[in-house]
Amino acid sequence: MTPRPTPRPRRPHTRPREHTCTVRCVREPLHSAIAARLCRRVRSGEDQVGDHLPSEAELCAEFSTSRRGLPC
């Protein structure tokens, strides 16, 4: 019987941060990137304070992720 290969450790689903670095890409968790983008929308005036957030289904479609990747 052959020994089972050691499974690789799971890495969290991440997306690259916006950066100008060309040497190595620093990554942040996907849920943090989504939360930061939602905050930027409010600060830029695209969304107003007091407006409803998009539904989970809309956020999943916009960010091409599952519900697990969304911030709580």
C-alpha positions, 0 to 999 in steps of 0.5 A: 500500500502506498502512503497517502500524500500530505494535504496542502494547508488551505489558504483563505480566499484573497484578492490583491490590494490596490498597490503600485508595487511591482516586486511582490503582491501584498494580499488582504482577505476578500471580505476586507477588500469588499468592506473597504470598497463599500466604505469608499462608495459612501465616502465618494458619494456614490452611496449615501449614508442611510442608503440600504446596502445591496443584497447578498445576491447582488454583492456576490454577483458584483464581486464574483464570490460566494456568500462566504466571502462577504463581510459579516 
